[in-house]
Amino acid sequence: MSSVEDLNERLVRSWVNDVLKGGGKSAEEWLFRIRESAPDYYDENYVANHDPTSKGREGLLTRFASLAYAFSDVEVDLVQLFAKGDMVADCIRITGNHTGHFLGIPPTGRKISWLQNEIFRLKDGRIVEGWVTRDWLGLFQQLGAFGNPK
């Protein structure tokens, strides 16, 4: 692995393990840590290719806020991570208690867990572009969006 790949991999690993791991923090504490840390990881003009309505680093922070206020006791675990050139891919597992409204679904009180795959392009030690996919079907099933989960 080249030194650029190693640095890029370490940056994304640090973002997940040092910043996102909520560990039972309140939404406000978690969001404060994310907001304070984001400039060290994300370019101001970050492009979220998976969400054309999200603009720059502020758009990223808005998406984290919607997650933080919908789920309490959020835990983020790194499942897999690898780098190639200026790209880093990871798979994370997000777990939390559904205690707030999420995409129009009222709180269920259920513990919810889903996988999310992310691909990032980095430049000059910052994440400049990202693509994210998540298990929407599994997430909505757990939330009871299609009736009671079995």
N, C-alpha and C positions, 0 to 999 in steps of 0.2 A: 504494500500500500504506500502511495506517495505521501509526502509530508502534508500536502494540501488535503488529501483525502482523510488523513489522520486528524488534522485540525478540524475539518468539517464534521467528521463523525463525533469527535469530542464535544463540539459545540452543541449539536443536536442532542446527544446523550445528556449533557449538562442541563439543557433546557427541560428535558423530560424529568430527569432524576432530581435536579436541584431546585427547579422552579415549579413545575406542574404538580409534583407529588403533593397533594393537598393535606393528607394525613390528619383529617378531622378538623382542619382550620375552618373558621367561619368564612362565609362568602366574602365578607369585607377584607379579612386578612389575606385570603387567597388572591383576590383581585388586586390588592395593594402590592403583594409580592410580584404578581405577573406584570402589573403596570410599571413598577420600579425596575424590573429586570428586562423587560422587552427591548429597550434600546440597545442592550448589550448583545442581543440575539437577532433581532429583526430590523431590517432596513426600514427607514421611515416610509418609503414608497413600496412596501411589500405588496406583491400581487397575489391574491388568492384566486387562482384559476378556477377553483371549484365553486366560487361564490362571486359572481360579477357585481353584486350589490355592495360588497365589502371593499372599502377603499383604504389602502395603506395600513400602517400599524394601528391606527385608531379603529379601523374596521375589525381587525383581529381582536382588539380588546373588547369591542362591543359583543362579538360572538362568545368570548369567554364569560362575559357578564351574564348573558342569557343562560349559559350552562350553570354558572355558579348559583344563580337565583332559582333555578329549577331543581337542582340536585344538591343535597347537603352531604357532608362527609365524603366529598369526592376523593377518590384514589385513582391515580394514574400509574400504571405499571408498564414498563418497557418490555415487550415480548420479543422483538427482533429489531436489529438495526444493522445497516451496511452502507458503505459509501463507494462511489465510483466517480472519479473525476470531481466535477463541481456539484454532483448530486448525492443526496443522502436519502435513503428510504428507511422508514421504520413502521412497526406495527405496535400499537399501544392498546391496552385494555383500560377502559374507563368504567369505574364502578361508583355508584352513589345512590342515595335514598331520594326518591322522587317526592319532594316536599313542596314544590312550587309549580306554577303553570309552565308547560313546555310545549311549544308549537300548538297552542290551543287545547292541550290536554290538561285537565285539572289534576292536582296532586293525588297520587294513589297511595303514597306511603310505602310503596314497594322498593325493595333493593333492586336496582337495575344495573346490568353490566353489558357492555358492548365492545367490539373490536373496531379499531380505526386504523386505516393504512394511510400513511403520509409520505409524499415525495417532496423534497425540498431542493431548490437550486440555491447555492450559496455563492457570494462574491465578496471579496475583501473581508472575510470573517463575519458576514451577516447573512441571514436568510433573506433572499430577495424575491423568491417566488415559491409558491406551494400548490400542491394538489392533494386533496383529502377525500377519501371515500370511507364510509362507515356502513355498518350493518343496519341499515334503516329498517328492514323488515323485522329483524330480531328485536330491535329497540322498540318499535311500535307494538309488536306482539307482547312484549313484557309490560308495556304501558297500558295494555288492554284496549288499544285503539280498534281492534278487530273483534271485540268481545273479550270474555274472560280468558286469561292465559291458562293453559293446561299444565 
